[in-house]
Amino acid sequence: MAPLPVQAQVLGDFVINLVPIDTDDTMDKVAAAIAHHSVNRRVAQQDRPLRVRFKGEVLPMDATPASAGVGLLDYLEAFYE
């Protein structure tokens, strides 16, 4: 368990945010942390699950940043499935 700041954006937003996550968070929690900065502000909320993409690959919802190889200030993208 270690804090891990990443650059992150919700698909459709024009702002890239610095988002604090934890190395042991699931991608479900990571997606929620990313969405907190954009959804209902610049991106409309949808009734679909949010997923996380890293280096072009959609990560499983039970993966963690540590297991996916996410490092300090890496870029993550959340998007509605």
N, C-alpha and C positions, 0 to 999 in steps of 0.2 A: 504494500500500500504506500504509494508515493504520489504527491501532486505532480501533474503533468500539464503544463500549458500548451495548447495547440492553436493553430490558426484554423478557423472553421467558418463554414458558410452554408446556408440553406439554399438549395437550388432555386433560382429565381430571384434571389436577393443580390444586390450590388455591393453589399458591405461584407468584408471579411473581418471576423471578430477574433479576439484573443479570448479563448474559452478555457477556464480551468477544469480539468477532469482528473480522475485518479487512475493509476495504472491497473487497478483491479475492478474498475467499473465495467459493467456489461455494455454492449453497444446500444442497448435500449436506453440506459442512463446517459450515455454519451450523446445520443440523438436528442434526448430531451434537453440536455445542457446546451447543445448547439441551437435548438429551436427556441429556447428561452429568449434569445437575443433578436430573433427575426419574426417568428410566427405571431400573427395578429398585430404586427407593426408594419412590416414591409412585404410580408408573404402571408397570404390567406391560409387559415387553418383548414385542414381537410380531414375527412373521416376515413383516412387510410393510415397504415402504419408508417412511421419514419424509419428509414434505413440509413446506414452509413457507408460511404464509399471512401476507400483509401488507395491511392495509386492506381485508380481505374478498376479496382476490385470491390465488389459489394461484400461487406463483412457479415458473417453470421451474427444473429442477435445475441448469442451467448458467448461470443468472443470478447476478449478484453483487449485494451490497447497494448498491454504487455505481450499477449499471445499473438497479436497481429503485427507486432514489430513497429508500432507507432512510437516515434521519438519526440523529443523536445522540439516544439514549434513546427511539427509536421502539419500538413494541410489535410483536413477532413471535410467531406461534403455530406450533409444530410439531405435526403430527398424523400418525397412521398412515393411509396411503392404503388 
